[in-house]
């Protein structure tokens, strides 16, 4: 797993390139071309998840809320 600094750098680079409307991103010697904005959004979400896991050591919890009106 990458370090927090590397994840932050990749995340900022990806966000900046997405804001400029570019689909091609360079991370060091690697270059990645995304076909759609959805792919870039998914990559950003994945990096945010990795950052969350690296800083807290755990993934965020998911809460499922269920309710009913009490009618049977």
Predicted model as a PDB file, atoms N, CA, C, CB and O in Angstrom, pLDDT in the B-factor column:
MODEL        1                                                                  
ATOM      1  N   UNK A   1       0.827  -1.174   0.000  1.00 61.00           N  
ATOM      2  CA  UNK A   1       0.000   0.000   0.000  1.00 61.00           C  
ATOM      3  C   UNK A   1       0.878   1.246   0.000  1.00 61.00           C  
ATOM      4  CB  UNK A   1      -0.945  -0.007   1.201  1.00 61.00           C  
ATOM      5  O   UNK A   1       1.940   1.261   0.622  1.00 61.00           O  
ATOM      6  N   UNK A   2       0.444   2.272  -0.685  1.00 76.00           N  
ATOM      7  CA  UNK A   2       1.206   3.509  -0.803  1.00 76.00           C  
ATOM      8  C   UNK A   2       1.139   4.309   0.497  1.00 76.00           C  
ATOM      9  CB  UNK A   2       0.683   4.353  -1.978  1.00 76.00           C  
ATOM     10  O   UNK A   2       0.236   4.126   1.314  1.00 76.00           O  
ATOM     11  N   UNK A   3       2.098   5.181   0.666  1.00 87.00           N  
ATOM     12  CA  UNK A   3       2.121   6.019   1.862  1.00 87.00           C  
ATOM     13  C   UNK A   3       1.090   7.133   1.741  1.00 87.00           C  
ATOM     14  CB  UNK A   3       3.527   6.610   2.089  1.00 87.00           C  
ATOM     15  O   UNK A   3       0.556   7.386   0.661  1.00 87.00           O  
ATOM     16  N   UNK A   4       0.819   7.789   2.852  1.00 88.00           N  
ATOM     17  CA  UNK A   4      -0.163   8.867   2.878  1.00 88.00           C  
ATOM     18  C   UNK A   4       0.265  10.011   1.946  1.00 88.00           C  
ATOM     19  CB  UNK A   4      -0.350   9.388   4.320  1.00 88.00           C  
ATOM     20  O   UNK A   4      -0.573  10.604   1.267  1.00 88.00           O  
ATOM     21  N   UNK A   5       1.536  10.309   1.917  1.00 91.00           N  
ATOM     22  CA  UNK A   5       2.035  11.392   1.067  1.00 91.00           C  
ATOM     23  C   UNK A   5       1.825  11.082  -0.406  1.00 91.00           C  
ATOM     24  CB  UNK A   5       3.515  11.643   1.338  1.00 91.00           C  
ATOM     25  O   UNK A   5       1.418  11.950  -1.177  1.00 91.00           O  
ATOM     26  N   UNK A   6       2.104   9.843  -0.795  1.00 90.00           N  
ATOM     27  CA  UNK A   6       1.931   9.440  -2.189  1.00 90.00           C  
ATOM     28  C   UNK A   6       0.451   9.470  -2.570  1.00 90.00           C  
ATOM     29  CB  UNK A   6       2.519   8.030  -2.424  1.00 90.00           C  
ATOM     30  O   UNK A   6       0.099   9.930  -3.657  1.00 90.00           O  
ATOM     31  N   UNK A   7      -0.406   8.987  -1.689  1.00 90.00           N  
ATOM     32  CA  UNK A   7      -1.842   8.996  -1.968  1.00 90.00           C  
ATOM     33  C   UNK A   7      -2.341  10.425  -2.110  1.00 90.00           C  
ATOM     34  CB  UNK A   7      -2.619   8.267  -0.856  1.00 90.00           C  
ATOM     35  O   UNK A   7      -3.102  10.726  -3.029  1.00 90.00           O  
ATOM     36  N   UNK A   8      -1.917  11.316  -1.200  1.00 92.00           N  
ATOM     37  CA  UNK A   8      -2.314  12.721  -1.277  1.00 92.00           C  
ATOM     38  C   UNK A   8      -1.853  13.366  -2.577  1.00 92.00           C  
ATOM     39  CB  UNK A   8      -1.755  13.491  -0.091  1.00 92.00           C  
ATOM     40  O   UNK A   8      -2.600  14.116  -3.206  1.00 92.00           O  
ATOM     41  N   UNK A   9      -0.630  13.074  -2.973  1.00 92.00           N  
ATOM     42  CA  UNK A   9      -0.088  13.645  -4.211  1.00 92.00           C  
ATOM     43  C   UNK A   9      -0.891  13.163  -5.419  1.00 92.00           C  
ATOM     44  CB  UNK A   9       1.404  13.270  -4.376  1.00 92.00           C  
ATOM     45  O   UNK A   9      -1.241  13.964  -6.285  1.00 92.00           O  
ATOM     46  N   UNK A  10      -1.183  11.875  -5.484  1.00 92.00           N  
ATOM     47  CA  UNK A  10      -1.969  11.336  -6.596  1.00 92.00           C  
ATOM     48  C   UNK A  10      -3.378  11.917  -6.611  1.00 92.00           C  
ATOM     49  CB  UNK A  10      -2.035   9.809  -6.512  1.00 92.00           C  
ATOM     50  O   UNK A  10      -3.914  12.236  -7.672  1.00 92.00           O  
ATOM     51  N   UNK A  11      -3.972  12.052  -5.433  1.00 93.00           N  
ATOM     52  CA  UNK A  11      -5.323  12.572  -5.326  1.00 93.00           C  
ATOM     53  C   UNK A  11      -5.387  14.022  -5.805  1.00 93.00           C  
ATOM     54  CB  UNK A  11      -5.820  12.465  -3.886  1.00 93.00           C  
ATOM     55  O   UNK A  11      -6.285  14.387  -6.565  1.00 93.00           O  
ATOM     56  N   UNK A  12      -4.446  14.838  -5.366  1.00 94.00           N  
ATOM     57  CA  UNK A  12      -4.423  16.239  -5.789  1.00 94.00           C  
ATOM     58  C   UNK A  12      -4.166  16.370  -7.290  1.00 94.00           C  
ATOM     59  CB  UNK A  12      -3.355  17.007  -5.009  1.00 94.00           C  
ATOM     60  O   UNK A  12      -4.782  17.200  -7.959  1.00 94.00           O  
ATOM     61  N   UNK A  13      -3.257  15.553  -7.815  1.00 93.00           N  
ATOM     62  CA  UNK A  13      -2.974  15.575  -9.244  1.00 93.00           C  
ATOM     63  C   UNK A  13      -4.211  15.184 -10.050  1.00 93.00           C  
ATOM     64  CB  UNK A  13      -1.808  14.636  -9.571  1.00 93.00           C  
ATOM     65  O   UNK A  13      -4.544  15.833 -11.041  1.00 93.00           O  
ATOM     66  N   UNK A  14      -4.877  14.136  -9.625  1.00 94.00           N  
ATOM     67  CA  UNK A  14      -6.063  13.667 -10.337  1.00 94.00           C  
ATOM     68  C   UNK A  14      -7.183  14.704 -10.279  1.00 94.00           C  
ATOM     69  CB  UNK A  14      -6.545  12.335  -9.750  1.00 94.00           C  
ATOM     70  O   UNK A  14      -7.853  14.950 -11.282  1.00 94.00           O  
ATOM     71  N   UNK A  15      -7.389  15.310  -9.114  1.00 94.00           N  
ATOM     72  CA  UNK A  15      -8.423  16.351  -8.985  1.00 94.00           C  
ATOM     73  C   UNK A  15      -8.112  17.555  -9.872  1.00 94.00           C  
ATOM     74  CB  UNK A  15      -8.551  16.802  -7.519  1.00 94.00           C  
ATOM     75  O   UNK A  15      -9.009  18.108 -10.508  1.00 94.00           O  
ATOM     76  N   UNK A  16      -6.842  17.958  -9.912  1.00 94.00           N  
ATOM     77  CA  UNK A  16      -6.452  19.116 -10.726  1.00 94.00           C  
ATOM     78  C   UNK A  16      -6.658  18.838 -12.208  1.00 94.00           C  
ATOM     79  CB  UNK A  16      -4.987  19.490 -10.461  1.00 94.00           C  
ATOM     80  O   UNK A  16      -7.178  19.690 -12.929  1.00 94.00           O  
ATOM     81  N   UNK A  17      -6.263  17.674 -12.668  1.00 93.00           N  
ATOM     82  CA  UNK A  17      -6.426  17.333 -14.077  1.00 93.00           C  
ATOM     83  C   UNK A  17      -7.900  17.208 -14.451  1.00 93.00           C  
ATOM     84  CB  UNK A  17      -5.693  16.031 -14.394  1.00 93.00           C  
ATOM     85  O   UNK A  17      -8.298  17.589 -15.552  1.00 93.00           O  
ATOM     86  N   UNK A  18      -8.702  16.680 -13.546  1.00 92.00           N  
ATOM     87  CA  UNK A  18     -10.144  16.566 -13.797  1.00 92.00           C  
ATOM     88  C   UNK A  18     -10.772  17.954 -13.878  1.00 92.00           C  
ATOM     89  CB  UNK A  18     -10.832  15.727 -12.688  1.00 92.00           C  
ATOM     90  O   UNK A  18     -11.641  18.196 -14.716  1.00 92.00           O  
ATOM     91  N   UNK A  19     -10.335  18.862 -13.012  1.00 93.00           N  
ATOM     92  CA  UNK A  19     -10.867  20.222 -13.027  1.00 93.00           C  
ATOM     93  C   UNK A  19     -10.502  20.952 -14.319  1.00 93.00           C  
ATOM     94  CB  UNK A  19     -10.350  21.004 -11.823  1.00 93.00           C  
ATOM     95  O   UNK A  19     -11.258  21.806 -14.784  1.00 93.00           O  
ATOM     96  N   UNK A  20      -9.357  20.623 -14.894  1.00 93.00           N  
ATOM     97  CA  UNK A  20      -8.932  21.232 -16.156  1.00 93.00           C  
ATOM     98  C   UNK A  20      -9.609  20.593 -17.360  1.00 93.00           C  
ATOM     99  CB  UNK A  20      -7.428  21.127 -16.304  1.00 93.00           C  
ATOM    100  O   UNK A  20      -9.503  21.101 -18.476  1.00 93.00           O  
ATOM    101  N   UNK A  21     -10.304  19.480 -17.139  1.00 91.00           N  
ATOM    102  CA  UNK A  21     -10.979  18.800 -18.241  1.00 91.00           C  
ATOM    103  C   UNK A  21     -10.091  17.832 -18.995  1.00 91.00           C  
ATOM    104  CB  UNK A  21     -11.519  19.803 -19.193  1.00 91.00           C  
ATOM    105  O   UNK A  21     -10.443  17.391 -20.089  1.00 91.00           O  
ATOM    106  N   UNK A  22      -8.962  17.500 -18.436  1.00 91.00           N  
ATOM    107  CA  UNK A  22      -8.039  16.571 -19.093  1.00 91.00           C  
ATOM    108  C   UNK A  22      -8.368  15.141 -18.675  1.00 91.00           C  
ATOM    109  CB  UNK A  22      -6.563  16.915 -18.746  1.00 91.00           C  
ATOM    110  O   UNK A  22      -8.843  14.893 -17.567  1.00 91.00           O  
ATOM    111  N   UNK A  23      -8.108  14.222 -19.578  1.00 90.00           N  
ATOM    112  CA  UNK A  23      -8.363  12.813 -19.286  1.00 90.00           C  
ATOM    113  C   UNK A  23      -7.074  12.022 -19.123  1.00 90.00           C  
ATOM    114  CB  UNK A  23      -9.205  12.197 -20.385  1.00 90.00           C  
ATOM    115  O   UNK A  23      -7.113  10.853 -18.740  1.00 90.00           O  
ATOM    116  N   UNK A  24      -5.964  12.625 -19.401  1.00 91.00           N  
ATOM    117  CA  UNK A  24      -4.673  11.939 -19.305  1.00 91.00           C  
ATOM    118  C   UNK A  24      -3.903  12.481 -18.104  1.00 91.00           C  
ATOM    119  CB  UNK A  24      -3.847  12.117 -20.614  1.00 91.00           C  
ATOM    120  O   UNK A  24      -3.706  13.689 -17.971  1.00 91.00           O  
ATOM    121  N   UNK A  25      -3.472  11.570 -17.231  1.00 91.00           N  
ATOM    122  CA  UNK A  25      -2.803  11.958 -15.988  1.00 91.00           C  
ATOM    123  C   UNK A  25      -1.470  11.223 -15.902  1.00 91.00           C  
ATOM    124  CB  UNK A  25      -3.694  11.644 -14.742  1.00 91.00           C  
ATOM    125  O   UNK A  25      -1.381  10.042 -16.237  1.00 91.00           O  
ATOM    126  N   UNK A  26      -0.430  11.935 -15.448  1.00 88.00           N  
ATOM    127  CA  UNK A  26       0.895  11.339 -15.299  1.00 88.00           C  
ATOM    128  C   UNK A  26       1.247  11.284 -13.821  1.00 88.00           C  
ATOM    129  CB  UNK A  26       1.964  12.141 -16.093  1.00 88.00           C  
ATOM    130  O   UNK A  26       1.211  12.296 -13.121  1.00 88.00           O  
ATOM    131  N   UNK A  27       1.593  10.074 -13.354  1.00 84.00           N  
ATOM    132  CA  UNK A  27       2.079   9.852 -11.998  1.00 84.00           C  
ATOM    133  C   UNK A  27       3.501   9.333 -12.118  1.00 84.00           C  
ATOM    134  CB  UNK A  27       1.160   8.848 -11.200  1.00 84.00           C  
ATOM    135  O   UNK A  27       3.712   8.139 -12.328  1.00 84.00           O  
ATOM    136  N   UNK A  28       4.474  10.217 -11.988  1.00 83.00           N  
ATOM    137  CA  UNK A  28       5.873   9.812 -12.118  1.00 83.00           C  
ATOM    138  C   UNK A  28       6.155   9.360 -13.542  1.00 83.00           C  
ATOM    139  CB  UNK A  28       6.214   8.686 -11.120  1.00 83.00           C  
ATOM    140  O   UNK A  28       6.049  10.154 -14.477  1.00 83.00           O  
ATOM    141  N   UNK A  29       6.511   8.093 -13.716  1.00 90.00           N  
ATOM    142  CA  UNK A  29       6.806   7.572 -15.051  1.00 90.00           C  
ATOM    143  C   UNK A  29       5.603   6.873 -15.676  1.00 90.00           C  
ATOM    144  CB  UNK A  29       7.977   6.610 -14.986  1.00 90.00           C  
ATOM    145  O   UNK A  29       5.699   6.374 -16.798  1.00 90.00           O  
ATOM    146  N   UNK A  30       4.484   6.829 -14.981  1.00 89.00           N  
ATOM    147  CA  UNK A  30       3.269   6.192 -15.504  1.00 89.00           C  
ATOM    148  C   UNK A  30       2.303   7.245 -16.026  1.00 89.00           C  
ATOM    149  CB  UNK A  30       2.586   5.336 -14.414  1.00 89.00           C  
ATOM    150  O   UNK A  30       2.176   8.327 -15.453  1.00 89.00           O  
ATOM    151  N   UNK A  31       1.626   6.917 -17.117  1.00 92.00           N  
ATOM    152  CA  UNK A  31       0.614   7.804 -17.672  1.00 92.00           C  
ATOM    153  C   UNK A  31      -0.668   7.012 -17.855  1.00 92.00           C  
ATOM    154  CB  UNK A  31       1.084   8.429 -19.018  1.00 92.00           C  
ATOM    155  O   UNK A  31      -0.661   5.923 -18.430  1.00 92.00           O  
ATOM    156  N   UNK A  32      -1.760   7.560 -17.365  1.00 91.00           N  
ATOM    157  CA  UNK A  32      -3.048   6.885 -17.428  1.00 91.00           C  
ATOM    158  C   UNK A  32      -4.020   7.771 -18.188  1.00 91.00           C  
ATOM    159  CB  UNK A  32      -3.586   6.558 -16.005  1.00 91.00           C  
ATOM    160  O   UNK A  32      -4.100   8.973 -17.937  1.00 91.00           O  
ATOM    161  N   UNK A  33      -4.756   7.178 -19.116  1.00 93.00           N  
ATOM    162  CA  UNK A  33      -5.783   7.912 -19.846  1.00 93.00           C  
ATOM    163  C   UNK A  33      -7.139   7.317 -19.489  1.00 93.00           C  
ATOM    164  CB  UNK A  33      -5.534   7.859 -21.391  1.00 93.00           C  
ATOM    165  O   UNK A  33      -7.374   6.120 -19.653  1.00 93.00           O  
ATOM    166  N   UNK A  34      -8.022   8.175 -18.998  1.00 92.00           N  
ATOM    167  CA  UNK A  34      -9.370   7.759 -18.630  1.00 92.00           C  
ATOM    168  C   UNK A  34     -10.303   8.019 -19.801  1.00 92.00           C  
ATOM    169  CB  UNK A  34      -9.858   8.500 -17.357  1.00 92.00           C  
ATOM    170  O   UNK A  34     -10.198   9.047 -20.471  1.00 92.00           O  
ATOM    171  N   UNK A  35     -11.211   7.091 -20.043  1.00 92.00           N  
ATOM    172  CA  UNK A  35     -12.130   7.244 -21.169  1.00 92.00           C  
ATOM    173  C   UNK A  35     -13.284   8.183 -20.853  1.00 92.00           C  
ATOM    174  CB  UNK A  35     -12.673   5.897 -21.580  1.00 92.00           C  
ATOM    175  O   UNK A  35     -13.744   8.926 -21.720  1.00 92.00           O  
ATOM    176  N   UNK A  36     -13.745   8.148 -19.622  1.00 90.00           N  
ATOM    177  CA  UNK A  36     -14.908   8.944 -19.224  1.00 90.00           C  
ATOM    178  C   UNK A  36     -14.648   9.598 -17.880  1.00 90.00           C  
ATOM    179  CB  UNK A  36     -16.182   8.072 -19.161  1.00 90.00           C  
ATOM    180  O   UNK A  36     -13.757   9.197 -17.131  1.00 90.00           O  
ATOM    181  N   UNK A  37     -15.446  10.613 -17.596  1.00 91.00           N  
ATOM    182  CA  UNK A  37     -15.350  11.288 -16.304  1.00 91.00           C  
ATOM    183  C   UNK A  37     -15.727  10.346 -15.172  1.00 91.00           C  
ATOM    184  CB  UNK A  37     -16.245  12.528 -16.278  1.00 91.00           C  
ATOM    185  O   UNK A  37     -15.224  10.488 -14.057  1.00 91.00           O  
ATOM    186  N   UNK A  38     -16.608   9.384 -15.441  1.00 92.00           N  
ATOM    187  CA  UNK A  38     -16.993   8.406 -14.419  1.00 92.00           C  
ATOM    188  C   UNK A  38     -15.788   7.611 -13.931  1.00 92.00           C  
ATOM    189  CB  UNK A  38     -18.057   7.453 -14.967  1.00 92.00           C  
ATOM    190  O   UNK A  38     -15.688   7.304 -12.743  1.00 92.00           O  
ATOM    191  N   UNK A  39     -14.884   7.278 -14.828  1.00 93.00           N  
ATOM    192  CA  UNK A  39     -13.681   6.541 -14.440  1.00 93.00           C  
ATOM    193  C   UNK A  39     -12.791   7.391 -13.538  1.00 93.00           C  
ATOM    194  CB  UNK A  39     -12.899   6.095 -15.686  1.00 93.00           C  
ATOM    195  O   UNK A  39     -12.212   6.887 -12.574  1.00 93.00           O  
ATOM    196  N   UNK A  40     -12.684   8.674 -13.853  1.00 94.00           N  
ATOM    197  CA  UNK A  40     -11.883   9.557 -13.013  1.00 94.00           C  
ATOM    198  C   UNK A  40     -12.527   9.720 -11.650  1.00 94.00           C  
ATOM    199  CB  UNK A  40     -11.700  10.921 -13.681  1.00 94.00           C  
ATOM    200  O   UNK A  40     -11.832   9.736 -10.635  1.00 94.00           O  
ATOM    201  N   UNK A  41     -13.846   9.841 -11.614  1.00 94.00           N  
ATOM    202  CA  UNK A  41     -14.551   9.972 -10.334  1.00 94.00           C  
ATOM    203  C   UNK A  41     -14.363   8.715  -9.492  1.00 94.00           C  
ATOM    204  CB  UNK A  41     -16.055  10.239 -10.564  1.00 94.00           C  
ATOM    205  O   UNK A  41     -14.189   8.801  -8.277  1.00 94.00           O  
ATOM    206  N   UNK A  42     -14.396   7.560 -10.128  1.00 94.00           N  
ATOM    207  CA  UNK A  42     -14.181   6.304  -9.401  1.00 94.00           C  
ATOM    208  C   UNK A  42     -12.750   6.217  -8.877  1.00 94.00           C  
ATOM    209  CB  UNK A  42     -14.487   5.096 -10.307  1.00 94.00           C  
ATOM    210  O   UNK A  42     -12.525   5.729  -7.769  1.00 94.00           O  
ATOM    211  N   UNK A  43     -11.790   6.681  -9.656  1.00 93.00           N  
ATOM    212  CA  UNK A  43     -10.391   6.675  -9.220  1.00 93.00           C  
ATOM    213  C   UNK A  43     -10.197   7.630  -8.036  1.00 93.00           C  
ATOM    214  CB  UNK A  43      -9.454   7.070 -10.392  1.00 93.00           C  
ATOM    215  O   UNK A  43      -9.461   7.314  -7.102  1.00 93.00           O  
ATOM    216  N   UNK A  44     -10.850   8.790  -8.071  1.00 94.00           N  
ATOM    217  CA  UNK A  44     -10.768   9.736  -6.963  1.00 94.00           C  
ATOM    218  C   UNK A  44     -11.389   9.122  -5.711  1.00 94.00           C  
ATOM    219  CB  UNK A  44     -11.472  11.067  -7.324  1.00 94.00           C  
ATOM    220  O   UNK A  44     -10.820   9.216  -4.623  1.00 94.00           O  
ATOM    221  N   UNK A  45     -12.545   8.499  -5.862  1.00 93.00           N  
ATOM    222  CA  UNK A  45     -13.210   7.865  -4.722  1.00 93.00           C  
ATOM    223  C   UNK A  45     -12.339   6.758  -4.131  1.00 93.00           C  
ATOM    224  CB  UNK A  45     -14.576   7.294  -5.145  1.00 93.00           C  
ATOM    225  O   UNK A  45     -12.276   6.602  -2.911  1.00 93.00           O  
ATOM    226  N   UNK A  46     -11.672   5.997  -4.984  1.00 92.00           N  
ATOM    227  CA  UNK A  46     -10.802   4.928  -4.501  1.00 92.00           C  
ATOM    228  C   UNK A  46      -9.598   5.502  -3.742  1.00 92.00           C  
ATOM    229  CB  UNK A  46     -10.325   4.057  -5.677  1.00 92.00           C  
ATOM    230  O   UNK A  46      -9.211   4.969  -2.702  1.00 92.00           O  
ATOM    231  N   UNK A  47      -9.015   6.572  -4.252  1.00 92.00           N  
ATOM    232  CA  UNK A  47      -7.897   7.201  -3.553  1.00 92.00           C  
ATOM    233  C   UNK A  47      -8.338   7.793  -2.218  1.00 92.00           C  
ATOM    234  CB  UNK A  47      -7.272   8.287  -4.425  1.00 92.00           C  
ATOM    235  O   UNK A  47      -7.595   7.733  -1.238  1.00 92.00           O  
ATOM    236  N   UNK A  48      -9.540   8.364  -2.174  1.00 92.00           N  
ATOM    237  CA  UNK A  48     -10.063   8.883  -0.909  1.00 92.00           C  
ATOM    238  C   UNK A  48     -10.271   7.755   0.096  1.00 92.00           C  
ATOM    239  CB  UNK A  48     -11.384   9.634  -1.140  1.00 92.00           C  
ATOM    240  O   UNK A  48     -10.016   7.927   1.288  1.00 92.00           O  
ATOM    241  N   UNK A  49     -10.735   6.597  -0.386  1.00 89.00           N  
ATOM    242  CA  UNK A  49     -10.918   5.440   0.489  1.00 89.00           C  
ATOM    243  C   UNK A  49      -9.572   4.956   1.005  1.00 89.00           C  
ATOM    244  CB  UNK A  49     -11.647   4.305  -0.253  1.00 89.00           C  
ATOM    245  O   UNK A  49      -9.437   4.641   2.188  1.00 89.00           O  
ATOM    246  N   UNK A  50      -8.576   4.895   0.127  1.00 89.00           N  
ATOM    247  CA  UNK A  50      -7.234   4.478   0.541  1.00 89.00           C  
ATOM    248  C   UNK A  50      -6.649   5.439   1.562  1.00 89.00           C  
ATOM    249  CB  UNK A  50      -6.308   4.380  -0.671  1.00 89.00           C  
ATOM    250  O   UNK A  50      -5.995   5.015   2.515  1.00 89.00           O  
ATOM    251  N   UNK A  51      -6.881   6.738   1.366  1.00 89.00           N  
ATOM    252  CA  UNK A  51      -6.397   7.746   2.303  1.00 89.00           C  
ATOM    253  C   UNK A  51      -7.075   7.583   3.657  1.00 89.00           C  
ATOM    254  CB  UNK A  51      -6.640   9.160   1.751  1.00 89.00           C  
ATOM    255  O   UNK A  51      -6.420   7.671   4.696  1.00 89.00           O  
ATOM    256  N   UNK A  52      -8.373   7.347   3.650  1.00 86.00           N  
ATOM    257  CA  UNK A  52      -9.113   7.128   4.890  1.00 86.00           C  
ATOM    258  C   UNK A  52      -8.565   5.917   5.634  1.00 86.00           C  
ATOM    259  CB  UNK A  52     -10.610   6.941   4.599  1.00 86.00           C  
ATOM    260  O   UNK A  52      -8.369   5.958   6.848  1.00 86.00           O  
ATOM    261  N   UNK A  53      -8.322   4.849   4.902  1.00 85.00           N  
ATOM    262  CA  UNK A  53      -7.803   3.623   5.508  1.00 85.00           C  
ATOM    263  C   UNK A  53      -6.378   3.822   6.027  1.00 85.00           C  
ATOM    264  CB  UNK A  53      -7.837   2.473   4.493  1.00 85.00           C  
ATOM    265  O   UNK A  53      -6.028   3.299   7.085  1.00 85.00           O  
ATOM    266  N   UNK A  54      -5.559   4.568   5.296  1.00 84.00           N  
ATOM    267  CA  UNK A  54      -4.173   4.768   5.697  1.00 84.00           C  
ATOM    268  C   UNK A  54      -4.055   5.685   6.914  1.00 84.00           C  
ATOM    269  CB  UNK A  54      -3.377   5.340   4.540  1.00 84.00           C  
ATOM    270  O   UNK A  54      -3.154   5.504   7.733  1.00 84.00           O  
ATOM    271  N   UNK A  55      -4.941   6.654   7.043  1.00 85.00           N  
ATOM    272  CA  UNK A  55      -4.828   7.593   8.160  1.00 85.00           C  
ATOM    273  C   UNK A  55      -5.498   7.071   9.425  1.00 85.00           C  
ATOM    274  CB  UNK A  55      -5.433   8.928   7.778  1.00 85.00           C  
ATOM    275  O   UNK A  55      -5.006   7.320  10.526  1.00 85.00           O  
ATOM    276  N   UNK A  56      -6.607   6.355   9.292  1.00 81.00           N  
ATOM    277  CA  UNK A  56      -7.314   5.881  10.484  1.00 81.00           C  
ATOM    278  C   UNK A  56      -7.097   4.404  10.751  1.00 81.00           C  
ATOM    279  CB  UNK A  56      -8.784   6.151  10.349  1.00 81.00           C  
ATOM    280  O   UNK A  56      -7.349   3.931  11.858  1.00 81.00           O  
ATOM    281  N   UNK A  57      -6.638   3.679   9.759  1.00 72.00           N  
ATOM    282  CA  UNK A  57      -6.417   2.252   9.928  1.00 72.00           C  
ATOM    283  C   UNK A  57      -7.672   1.417   9.753  1.00 72.00           C  
ATOM    284  CB  UNK A  57      -5.841   1.993  11.271  1.00 72.00           C  
ATOM    285  O   UNK A  57      -7.651   0.205   9.967  1.00 72.00           O  
ATOM    286  N   UNK A  58      -8.756   2.056   9.368  1.00 69.00           N  
ATOM    287  CA  UNK A  58      -9.989   1.298   9.153  1.00 69.00           C  
ATOM    288  C   UNK A  58     -10.824   2.000   8.096  1.00 69.00           C  
ATOM    289  CB  UNK A  58     -10.792   1.142  10.477  1.00 69.00           C  
ATOM    290  O   UNK A  58     -10.638   3.186   7.821  1.00 69.00           O  
ATOM    291  N   UNK A  59     -11.720   1.272   7.526  1.00 61.00           N  
ATOM    292  CA  UNK A  59     -12.627   1.817   6.529  1.00 61.00           C  
ATOM    293  C   UNK A  59     -13.835   2.443   7.214  1.00 61.00           C  
ATOM    294  CB  UNK A  59     -13.070   0.724   5.541  1.00 61.00           C  
ATOM    295  O   UNK A  59     -14.198   2.037   8.318  1.00 61.00           O  
ATOM    296  N   UNK A  60     -14.460   3.425   6.573  1.00 60.00           N  
ATOM    297  CA  UNK A  60     -15.645   4.020   7.185  1.00 60.00           C  
ATOM    298  C   UNK A  60     -16.780   3.010   7.281  1.00 60.00           C  
ATOM    299  CB  UNK A  60     -16.097   5.242   6.391  1.00 60.00           C  
ATOM    300  O   UNK A  60     -16.929   2.141   6.423  1.00 60.00           O  
ATOM    301  N   UNK A  61     -17.569   3.137   8.326  1.00 71.00           N  
ATOM    302  CA  UNK A  61     -18.697   2.229   8.515  1.00 71.00           C  
ATOM    303  C   UNK A  61     -19.858   2.640   7.625  1.00 71.00           C  
ATOM    304  CB  UNK A  61     -19.136   2.204   9.988  1.00 71.00           C  
ATOM    305  O   UNK A  61     -20.024   3.808   7.274  1.00 71.00           O  
ATOM    306  N   UNK A  62     -20.643   1.656   7.278  1.00 75.00           N  
ATOM    307  CA  UNK A  62     -21.845   1.901   6.488  1.00 75.00           C  
ATOM    308  C   UNK A  62     -23.039   1.646   7.391  1.00 75.00           C  
ATOM    309  CB  UNK A  62     -21.892   0.998   5.201  1.00 75.00           C  
ATOM    310  O   UNK A  62     -23.142   0.585   8.007  1.00 75.00           O  
ATOM    311  N   UNK A  63     -23.930   2.604   7.469  1.00 75.00           N  
ATOM    312  CA  UNK A  63     -25.122   2.472   8.288  1.00 75.00           C  
ATOM    313  C   UNK A  63     -26.330   2.260   7.397  1.00 75.00           C  
ATOM    314  CB  UNK A  63     -25.316   3.707   9.180  1.00 75.00           C  
ATOM    315  O   UNK A  63     -26.544   2.998   6.436  1.00 75.00           O  
ATOM    316  N   UNK A  64     -27.102   1.266   7.717  1.00 78.00           N  
ATOM    317  CA  UNK A  64     -28.359   1.026   7.024  1.00 78.00           C  
ATOM    318  C   UNK A  64     -29.482   1.396   7.976  1.00 78.00           C  
ATOM    319  CB  UNK A  64     -28.483  -0.462   6.543  1.00 78.00           C  
ATOM    320  O   UNK A  64     -29.639   0.779   9.030  1.00 78.00           O  
ATOM    321  N   UNK A  65     -30.253   2.392   7.610  1.00 80.00           N  
ATOM    322  CA  UNK A  65     -31.335   2.848   8.461  1.00 80.00           C  
ATOM    323  C   UNK A  65     -32.642   2.313   7.891  1.00 80.00           C  
ATOM    324  CB  UNK A  65     -31.357   4.404   8.568  1.00 80.00           C  
ATOM    325  O   UNK A  65     -32.950   2.491   6.712  1.00 80.00           O  
ATOM    326  N   UNK A  66     -33.386   1.665   8.747  1.00 79.00           N  
ATOM    327  CA  UNK A  66     -34.685   1.129   8.347  1.00 79.00           C  
ATOM    328  C   UNK A  66     -35.744   1.710   9.267  1.00 79.00           C  
ATOM    329  CB  UNK A  66     -34.698  -0.433   8.393  1.00 79.00           C  
ATOM    330  O   UNK A  66     -35.519   1.882  10.465  1.00 79.00           O  
ATOM    331  N   UNK A  67     -36.861   1.999   8.712  1.00 78.00           N  
ATOM    332  CA  UNK A  67     -37.954   2.507   9.527  1.00 78.00           C  
ATOM    333  C   UNK A  67     -39.268   1.993   8.986  1.00 78.00           C  
ATOM    334  CB  UNK A  67     -37.947   4.042   9.565  1.00 78.00           C  
ATOM    335  O   UNK A  67     -39.374   1.600   7.824  1.00 78.00           O  
ATOM    336  N   UNK A  68     -40.262   2.003   9.845  1.00 77.00           N  
ATOM    337  CA  UNK A  68     -41.616   1.689   9.409  1.00 77.00           C  
ATOM    338  C   UNK A  68     -42.570   2.519  10.249  1.00 77.00           C  
ATOM    339  CB  UNK A  68     -41.926   0.157   9.535  1.00 77.00           C  
ATOM    340  O   UNK A  68     -42.169   3.150  11.227  1.00 77.00           O  
ATOM    341  N   UNK A  69     -43.811   2.511   9.867  1.00 77.00           N  
ATOM    342  CA  UNK A  69     -44.802   3.330  10.548  1.00 77.00           C  
ATOM    343  C   UNK A  69     -45.448   2.596  11.706  1.00 77.00           C  
ATOM    344  CB  UNK A  69     -45.859   3.780   9.577  1.00 77.00           C  
ATOM    345  O   UNK A  69     -46.356   3.129  12.343  1.00 77.00           O  
ATOM    346  N   UNK A  70     -45.002   1.400  11.988  1.00 72.00           N  
ATOM    347  CA  UNK A  70     -45.548   0.646  13.091  1.00 72.00           C  
ATOM    348  C   UNK A  70     -46.808  -0.112  12.731  1.00 72.00           C  
ATOM    349  CB  UNK A  70     -45.822   1.553  14.225  1.00 72.00           C  
ATOM    350  O   UNK A  70     -47.433  -0.731  13.592  1.00 72.00           O  
ATOM    351  N   UNK A  71     -47.183  -0.067  11.467  1.00 68.00           N  
ATOM    352  CA  UNK A  71     -48.365  -0.796  11.033  1.00 68.00           C  
ATOM    353  C   UNK A  71     -47.985  -2.235  10.759  1.00 68.00           C  
ATOM    354  CB  UNK A  71     -48.994  -0.146   9.781  1.00 68.00           C  
ATOM    355  O   UNK A  71     -46.932  -2.501  10.180  1.00 68.00           O  
ATOM    356  N   UNK A  72     -48.806  -3.140  11.156  1.00 59.00           N  
ATOM    357  CA  UNK A  72     -48.511  -4.541  10.915  1.00 59.00           C  
ATOM    358  C   UNK A  72     -49.419  -5.127   9.879  1.00 59.00           C  
ATOM    359  CB  UNK A  72     -48.617  -5.325  12.180  1.00 59.00           C  
ATOM    360  O   UNK A  72     -49.303  -6.309   9.555  1.00 59.00           O  
TER     361      UNK A  72                                                      
ENDMDL                                                                          
END                                                                             
